[in-house]
Amino acid sequence: MTSPVRARWVLALVALTLYAVDIVTKVLAVRHLDGRPDVPLVGDLLVLHLTRNPGAAFSTGTEYTVVLSCLAVVAVCVVLYLSLRVRSVLWAVGLGLLLAGVSGNLTDRVLREPGPMRGHVIDFLMLPNWPVFNIADICINAAAGVILLQAFRGVRLDGTRDVEEESA
């Protein structure tokens, strides 16, 4: 268990740093890839390929962009609320990753064409047989891994463990 101030600083540092990385990489992707052919980075394993995604993961729900935007606003609010209770550094990292990822894609939905709450998310990283994604998507998936790890370990937001596990 860590002090709540330290855990919140970790959360803020992770969230702000990765949010900035996501936004900068999307700006660079649009600037350097728009209207240009794909750019192989690691042969065919990792390719830069610009796409604008109106939907969710795997381009699903393209007709629900406004709903996805509203859900993202709710998710940001929930993470900010949970951050008030966090005392575990690993939980802080997980929530910081989640906040960065959700906020990064929400920023696209709010600021990009075709308009507020309907904007398309910039995706630009492509692996074989996988949908195109971005840094925010990586953050969201990494957050899911950290949060699941903490849940399976029985570690609560405040750093304490579940009672059953303590007695074992």
MARDO-661804 format. One record per atom (N, C-alpha, C, O): residue number from 1; x, y, z; residue in one letter. Coordinates in steps of 0.02 Angstrom, whole numbers. Example, Ala and Ser with C-alpha at 12.3 -4.5 7.8 and 13.67 -1.06 7.14 Angstrom:
REM MARDO-661804
resi,X,Y,Z,resn
1,660,-284,390,A
1,615,-225,390,A
1,660,-165,390,A
1,712,-166,423,A
2,642,-112,354,S
2,684,-53,357,S
2,645,2,394,S
2,670,57,402,S
This chain:
REM MARDO-661804
resi,X,Y,Z,resn
1,42,-59,0,M
1,0,0,0,M
1,45,62,0,M
1,94,65,36,M
2,27,109,-40,T
2,64,171,-49,T
2,21,229,-26,T
2,-39,222,-18,T
3,52,286,-15,S
3,13,345,4,S
3,-32,364,-55,S
3,-13,355,-113,S
4,-91,391,-40,P
4,-136,410,-94,P
4,-107,465,-139,P
4,-120,466,-199,P
5,-67,508,-111,V
5,-37,562,-150,V
5,12,533,-201,V
5,12,552,-259,V
6,55,486,-179,R
6,103,455,-225,R
6,67,417,-280,R
6,86,422,-339,R
7,16,378,-262,A
7,-21,339,-311,A
7,-54,386,-362,A
7,-54,371,-422,A
8,-82,440,-339,R
8,-114,488,-386,R
8,-63,521,-432,R
8,-78,534,-490,R
9,-4,534,-406,W
9,49,563,-448,W
9,69,513,-502,W
9,80,532,-560,W
10,75,449,-484,V
10,91,398,-533,V
10,37,395,-586,V
10,51,394,-646,V
11,-26,393,-564,L
11,-82,391,-611,L
11,-79,451,-658,L
11,-85,443,-719,L
12,-70,511,-631,A
12,-68,572,-672,A
12,-10,571,-720,A
12,-18,589,-779,A
13,49,549,-697,L
13,108,547,-741,L
13,98,499,-799,L
13,113,515,-856,L
14,72,439,-783,V
14,59,389,-835,V
14,7,416,-884,V
14,17,413,-945,V
15,-48,442,-858,A
15,-103,466,-901,A
15,-81,524,-945,A
15,-92,522,-1006,A
16,-50,574,-916,L
16,-30,633,-955,L
16,24,617,-1007,L
16,22,642,-1063,L
17,72,576,-987,T
17,127,559,-1033,T
17,100,520,-1093,T
17,115,538,-1150,T
18,61,468,-1080,L
18,37,427,-1135,L
18,-18,461,-1176,L
18,-25,448,-1235,L
19,-56,505,-1144,Y
19,-105,545,-1182,Y
19,-68,590,-1231,Y
19,-87,595,-1289,Y
20,-14,622,-1208,A
20,26,665,-1252,A
20,57,625,-1309,A
20,57,647,-1367,A
21,83,566,-1294,V
21,113,523,-1346,V
21,59,504,-1397,V
21,73,506,-1457,V
22,0,487,-1374,D
22,-54,469,-1420,D
22,-72,528,-1465,D
22,-77,519,-1526,D
23,-82,586,-1437,I
23,-102,644,-1477,I
23,-47,663,-1527,I
23,-62,676,-1585,I
24,15,665,-1504,V
24,70,684,-1549,V
24,77,634,-1606,V
24,87,653,-1663,V
25,72,569,-1591,T
25,80,519,-1644,T
25,22,523,-1694,T
25,32,510,-1753,T
26,-38,539,-1671,K
26,-94,547,-1717,K
26,-84,608,-1762,K
26,-98,605,-1822,K
27,-61,663,-1734,V
27,-48,723,-1774,V
27,5,707,-1826,V
27,-2,726,-1884,V
28,59,674,-1806,L
28,112,656,-1853,L
28,87,607,-1906,L
28,105,613,-1965,L
29,45,560,-1886,A
29,18,512,-1934,A
29,-22,547,-1988,A
29,-14,534,-2047,A
30,-66,593,-1967,V
30,-107,629,-2016,V
30,-62,672,-2061,V
30,-71,675,-2121,V
31,-14,706,-2030,R
31,30,751,-2069,R
31,72,712,-2120,R
31,82,736,-2176,R
32,98,655,-2101,H
32,146,620,-2144,H
32,118,561,-2183,H
32,151,536,-2229,H
33,58,537,-2166,L
33,32,478,-2200,L
33,-30,491,-2242,L
33,-48,450,-2284,L
34,-62,548,-2232,D
34,-124,563,-2269,D
34,-111,565,-2344,D
34,-70,605,-2367,D
35,-147,523,-2381,G
35,-140,521,-2454,G
35,-77,488,-2479,G
35,-61,492,-2538,G
36,-41,455,-2435,R
36,22,423,-2454,R
36,15,347,-2446,R
36,-27,323,-2409,R
37,58,310,-2481,P
37,56,236,-2473,P
37,81,214,-2404,P
37,112,253,-2368,P
38,65,152,-2387,D
38,87,124,-2323,D
38,163,127,-2316,D
38,199,125,-2365,D
39,185,133,-2253,V
39,257,136,-2238,V
39,275,76,-2195,V
39,256,73,-2136,V
40,312,27,-2223,P
40,333,-30,-2182,P
40,386,-8,-2132,P
40,435,24,-2150,P
41,375,-25,-2068,L
41,424,-10,-2016,L
41,467,-71,-2001,L
41,528,-66,-1996,L
42,434,-128,-1995,V
42,469,-191,-1982,V
42,443,-241,-2034,V
42,403,-285,-2018,V
43,466,-233,-2095,G
43,441,-275,-2150,G
43,366,-271,-2154,G
43,338,-216,-2152,G
44,334,-329,-2160,D
44,260,-331,-2160,D
44,232,-341,-2090,D
44,171,-343,-2081,D
45,276,-346,-2040,L
45,253,-357,-1972,L
45,220,-295,-1942,L
45,167,-300,-1911,L
46,250,-237,-1952,L
46,222,-174,-1926,L
46,226,-122,-1982,L
46,279,-105,-2006,L
47,167,-98,-2001,V
47,160,-52,-2057,V
47,121,9,-2033,V
47,73,3,-1996,V
48,143,68,-2056,L
48,105,129,-2043,L
48,52,136,-2098,L
48,69,140,-2157,L
49,-11,137,-2078,H
49,-67,140,-2125,H
49,-120,184,-2094,H
49,-152,164,-2046,H
50,-131,243,-2122,L
50,-178,290,-2094,L
50,-250,271,-2111,L
50,-266,257,-2169,L
51,-292,271,-2060,T
51,-363,260,-2070,T
51,-401,302,-2018,T
51,-375,316,-1964,T
52,-461,320,-2035,R
52,-505,357,-1990,R
52,-563,311,-1971,R
52,-601,290,-2014,R
53,-569,297,-1907,N
53,-616,247,-1882,N
53,-675,281,-1846,N
53,-665,310,-1793,N
54,-736,277,-1874,P
54,-794,306,-1840,P
54,-822,260,-1786,P
54,-865,281,-1747,P
55,-799,197,-1784,G
55,-828,148,-1737,G
55,-784,134,-1678,G
55,-740,173,-1659,G
56,-797,76,-1648,A
56,-759,53,-1590,A
56,-705,5,-1615,A
56,-684,8,-1673,A
57,-682,-38,-1570,A
57,-631,-87,-1588,A
57,-653,-128,-1648,A
57,-711,-146,-1655,A
58,-606,-141,-1693,F
58,-619,-180,-1753,F
58,-670,-147,-1799,F
58,-703,-179,-1839,F
59,-676,-80,-1792,S
59,-723,-40,-1832,S
59,-796,-63,-1824,S
59,-836,-55,-1870,S
60,-812,-90,-1766,T
60,-881,-110,-1753,T
60,-921,-49,-1729,T
60,-893,-2,-1701,T
61,-985,-51,-1739,G
61,-1029,2,-1713,G
61,-1018,69,-1746,G
61,-1025,121,-1713,G
62,-1003,70,-1810,T
62,-989,134,-1843,T
62,-1049,180,-1843,T
62,-1041,241,-1851,T
63,-1109,153,-1836,E
63,-1168,196,-1834,E
63,-1183,223,-1764,E
63,-1231,260,-1755,E
64,-1142,205,-1715,Y
64,-1153,226,-1646,Y
64,-1097,271,-1619,Y
64,-1081,268,-1560,Y
65,-1069,312,-1662,T
65,-1013,355,-1642,T
65,-1031,400,-1584,T
65,-990,408,-1538,T
66,-1090,430,-1584,V
66,-1110,475,-1530,V
66,-1117,436,-1465,V
66,-1096,460,-1412,V
67,-1146,376,-1468,V
67,-1153,334,-1409,V
67,-1084,316,-1382,V
67,-1073,318,-1321,V
68,-1038,297,-1426,L
68,-970,280,-1405,L
68,-936,340,-1372,L
68,-899,333,-1323,L
69,-948,400,-1398,S
69,-920,460,-1369,S
69,-947,472,-1299,S
69,-910,489,-1253,S
70,-1012,462,-1290,C
70,-1043,471,-1224,C
70,-1017,419,-1175,C
70,-1004,435,-1117,C
71,-1009,357,-1198,L
71,-981,305,-1154,L
71,-909,323,-1134,L
71,-889,310,-1077,L
72,-871,352,-1179,A
72,-803,373,-1163,A
72,-803,428,-1111,A
72,-760,428,-1066,A
73,-849,475,-1115,V
73,-854,528,-1064,V
73,-869,496,-996,V
73,-838,514,-946,V
74,-916,449,-995,V
74,-932,415,-932,V
74,-871,377,-906,V
74,-857,379,-846,V
75,-835,343,-950,A
75,-775,305,-929,A
75,-723,352,-899,A
75,-692,335,-848,A
76,-711,409,-929,V
76,-663,458,-901,V
76,-686,480,-832,V
76,-645,483,-786,V
77,-750,494,-824,C
77,-775,515,-758,C
77,-767,459,-706,C
77,-749,473,-648,C
78,-781,397,-725,V
78,-774,341,-679,V
78,-701,333,-658,V
78,-686,323,-599,V
79,-655,337,-705,V
79,-584,329,-689,V
79,-562,386,-642,V
79,-525,375,-595,V
80,-584,447,-656,L
80,-567,504,-612,L
80,-595,494,-542,L
80,-562,510,-492,L
81,-656,468,-537,Y
81,-686,453,-472,Y
81,-645,399,-436,Y
81,-630,406,-376,Y
82,-628,346,-471,L
82,-589,292,-440,L
82,-519,315,-419,L
82,-491,289,-371,L
83,-493,364,-455,S
83,-426,389,-438,S
83,-424,420,-368,S
83,-370,425,-338,S
84,-481,441,-343,L
84,-484,469,-275,L
84,-472,416,-222,L
84,-453,433,-166,L
85,-482,352,-239,R
85,-474,297,-191,R
85,-410,257,-200,R
85,-395,214,-159,R
86,-373,271,-253,V
86,-315,229,-270,V
86,-257,240,-221,V
86,-239,297,-206,V
87,-228,185,-197,R
87,-169,186,-154,R
87,-118,135,-176,R
87,-64,129,-146,R
88,-134,98,-227,S
88,-89,47,-253,S
88,-56,75,-316,S
88,-90,101,-360,S
89,11,70,-319,V
89,47,96,-377,V
89,27,59,-440,V
89,18,90,-493,V
90,18,-7,-436,L
90,0,-45,-496,L
90,-71,-27,-519,L
90,-83,-22,-579,L
91,-117,-18,-472,W
91,-183,7,-491,W
91,-178,76,-522,W
91,-213,91,-570,W
92,-135,118,-495,A
92,-126,186,-523,A
92,-101,182,-595,A
92,-123,220,-638,A
93,-55,136,-608,V
93,-30,127,-677,V
93,-86,105,-722,V
93,-95,131,-777,V
94,-125,55,-700,G
94,-181,30,-740,G
94,-232,84,-755,G
94,-255,91,-812,G
95,-251,121,-703,L
95,-301,174,-714,L
95,-272,231,-756,L
95,-308,262,-795,L
96,-207,245,-748,G
96,-175,296,-789,G
96,-174,276,-863,G
96,-187,317,-906,G
97,-159,213,-876,L
97,-161,187,-944,L
97,-232,193,-973,L
97,-241,215,-1030,L
98,-281,174,-933,L
98,-350,176,-956,L
98,-372,248,-970,L
98,-404,262,-1021,L
99,-354,294,-925,L
99,-372,364,-934,L
99,-340,393,-997,L
99,-372,430,-1034,L
100,-277,377,-1008,A
100,-241,401,-1068,A
100,-274,375,-1131,A
100,-286,413,-1178,A
101,-289,310,-1133,G
101,-318,280,-1192,G
101,-388,305,-1208,G
101,-402,325,-1265,G
102,-431,306,-1158,V
102,-499,329,-1169,V
102,-499,403,-1187,V
102,-536,423,-1233,V
103,-459,443,-1153,S
103,-456,515,-1167,S
103,-428,529,-1236,S
103,-451,574,-1271,S
104,-378,491,-1257,G
104,-348,501,-1322,G
104,-398,489,-1378,G
104,-404,530,-1424,G
105,-435,434,-1374,N
105,-485,421,-1426,N
105,-545,468,-1420,N
105,-574,487,-1471,N
106,-562,488,-1359,L
106,-617,536,-1349,L
106,-598,604,-1380,L
106,-641,638,-1408,L
107,-536,623,-1373,T
107,-514,686,-1403,T
107,-526,686,-1478,T
107,-549,736,-1506,T
108,-510,631,-1511,D
108,-524,625,-1582,D
108,-599,631,-1596,D
108,-620,666,-1642,D
109,-640,598,-1556,R
109,-712,599,-1567,R
109,-741,669,-1557,R
109,-790,687,-1590,R
110,-711,708,-1514,V
110,-736,776,-1500,V
110,-709,826,-1552,V
110,-746,870,-1573,V
111,-646,820,-1571,L
111,-614,872,-1612,L
111,-608,859,-1686,L
111,-598,905,-1725,L
112,-614,797,-1707,R
112,-602,781,-1778,R
112,-667,779,-1818,R
112,-722,777,-1791,R
113,-658,779,-1884,E
113,-714,776,-1931,E
113,-749,708,-1922,E
113,-715,658,-1907,E
114,-814,705,-1931,P
114,-858,756,-1960,P
114,-887,805,-1911,P
114,-926,848,-1932,P
115,-871,801,-1847,G
115,-896,851,-1800,G
115,-894,826,-1729,G
115,-880,767,-1716,G
116,-909,871,-1681,P
116,-906,853,-1610,P
116,-949,792,-1592,P
116,-1007,786,-1613,P
117,-919,747,-1555,M
117,-949,684,-1531,M
117,-960,634,-1588,M
117,-983,579,-1576,M
118,-944,654,-1650,R
118,-951,609,-1708,R
118,-885,600,-1744,R
118,-882,567,-1796,R
119,-832,629,-1716,G
119,-767,627,-1750,G
119,-739,557,-1756,G
119,-753,513,-1716,G
120,-699,548,-1807,H
120,-668,483,-1820,H
120,-600,479,-1786,H
120,-561,526,-1787,H
121,-587,422,-1756,V
121,-524,409,-1721,V
121,-470,394,-1772,V
121,-481,356,-1820,V
122,-411,424,-1762,I
122,-354,412,-1806,I
122,-319,348,-1784,I
122,-296,342,-1728,I
123,-316,300,-1830,D
123,-278,238,-1819,D
123,-224,235,-1872,D
123,-233,257,-1928,D
124,-165,208,-1853,F
124,-110,209,-1901,F
124,-60,152,-1893,F
124,-13,148,-1933,F
125,-68,109,-1845,L
125,-23,52,-1835,L
125,-57,-11,-1860,L
125,-113,-26,-1839,L
126,-24,-49,-1904,M
126,-56,-108,-1933,M
126,-10,-168,-1926,M
126,49,-167,-1946,M
127,-38,-221,-1898,L
127,-5,-287,-1894,L
127,-41,-333,-1943,L
127,-99,-321,-1960,L
128,-9,-387,-1964,P
128,-43,-434,-2008,P
128,-105,-464,-1974,P
128,-102,-482,-1915,P
129,-159,-470,-2011,N
129,-220,-502,-1987,N
129,-247,-471,-1923,N
129,-276,-506,-1881,N
130,-239,-406,-1916,W
130,-263,-371,-1857,W
130,-288,-302,-1879,W
130,-260,-273,-1925,W
131,-340,-276,-1846,P
131,-364,-209,-1865,P
131,-312,-156,-1852,P
131,-269,-164,-1808,P
132,-316,-102,-1888,V
132,-270,-45,-1878,V
132,-287,-13,-1810,V
132,-346,-9,-1792,V
133,-236,9,-1774,F
133,-246,35,-1706,F
133,-200,94,-1694,F
133,-164,116,-1738,F
134,-201,120,-1632,N
134,-161,178,-1614,N
134,-133,169,-1543,N
134,-144,117,-1511,N
135,-97,218,-1519,I
135,-67,215,-1452,I
135,-121,211,-1398,I
135,-113,175,-1349,I
136,-176,247,-1407,A
136,-231,245,-1358,A
136,-258,174,-1351,A
136,-273,151,-1296,A
137,-264,139,-1407,D
137,-288,70,-1405,D
137,-240,25,-1367,D
137,-261,-20,-1330,D
138,-175,36,-1377,I
138,-125,-2,-1340,I
138,-133,11,-1265,I
138,-130,-35,-1224,I
139,-142,74,-1247,C
139,-151,92,-1176,C
139,-212,58,-1146,C
139,-209,32,-1090,C
140,-268,57,-1183,I
140,-329,26,-1157,I
140,-318,-49,-1147,I
140,-341,-76,-1096,I
141,-285,-82,-1193,N
141,-272,-153,-1186,N
141,-223,-168,-1130,N
141,-232,-216,-1093,N
142,-171,-128,-1123,A
142,-124,-136,-1068,A
142,-159,-124,-1001,A
142,-146,-160,-953,A
143,-203,-75,-999,A
143,-242,-61,-938,A
143,-284,-122,-919,A
143,-287,-141,-861,A
144,-316,-152,-969,A
144,-357,-211,-955,A
144,-314,-266,-924,A
144,-335,-300,-878,A
145,-253,-275,-951,G
145,-208,-326,-923,G
145,-189,-311,-851,G
145,-190,-356,-809,G
146,-171,-249,-836,V
146,-151,-230,-768,V
146,-210,-237,-720,V
146,-203,-262,-664,V
147,-269,-213,-741,I
147,-328,-216,-698,I
147,-348,-289,-685,I
147,-365,-306,-629,I
148,-346,-331,-736,L
148,-360,-402,-726,L
148,-310,-435,-679,L
148,-328,-475,-636,L
149,-246,-418,-688,L
149,-194,-445,-644,L
149,-209,-427,-571,L
149,-206,-470,-528,L
150,-224,-364,-559,Q
150,-238,-343,-490,Q
150,-301,-377,-463,Q
150,-304,-395,-405,Q
151,-352,-384,-505,A
151,-413,-417,-484,A
151,-400,-490,-467,A
151,-424,-515,-415,A
152,-363,-526,-509,F
152,-347,-596,-496,F
152,-303,-604,-434,F
152,-308,-654,-399,F
153,-260,-556,-422,R
153,-217,-558,-363,R
153,-256,-539,-300,R
153,-230,-546,-244,R
154,-317,-513,-308,G
154,-358,-493,-251,G
154,-336,-428,-220,G
154,-349,-415,-162,G
155,-303,-386,-259,V
155,-280,-321,-234,V
155,-332,-269,-250,V
155,-351,-259,-308,V
156,-355,-235,-198,R
156,-404,-182,-207,R
156,-371,-116,-226,R
156,-309,-110,-223,R
157,-411,-67,-245,L
157,-385,-1,-263,L
157,-343,30,-208,L
157,-294,64,-221,L
158,-362,17,-146,D
158,-325,47,-90,D
158,-263,7,-71,D
158,-228,25,-23,D
159,-248,-45,-108,G
159,-188,-84,-96,G
159,-197,-142,-49,G
159,-151,-184,-42,G
160,-254,-147,-16,T
160,-266,-204,29,T
160,-287,-264,-13,T
160,-306,-258,-71,T
161,-281,-323,18,R
161,-300,-385,-17,R
161,-367,-410,9,R
161,-388,-392,64,R
162,-400,-451,-33,D
162,-464,-481,-13,D
162,-453,-521,51,D
162,-400,-551,60,D
163,-503,-523,94,V
163,-498,-557,159,V
163,-483,-631,152,V
163,-442,-658,189,V
164,-516,-665,105,E
164,-506,-736,97,E
164,-433,-752,81,E
164,-406,-802,106,E
165,-401,-710,41,E
165,-332,-723,20,E
165,-283,-709,78,E
165,-231,-742,83,E
166,-300,-662,121,E
166,-257,-646,178,E
166,-254,-704,227,E
166,-201,-717,256,E
167,-310,-738,237,S
167,-311,-793,285,S
167,-281,-857,257,S
167,-266,-903,296,S
168,-271,-861,192,A
168,-245,-923,162,A
168,-171,-931,171,A
168,-142,-980,149,A
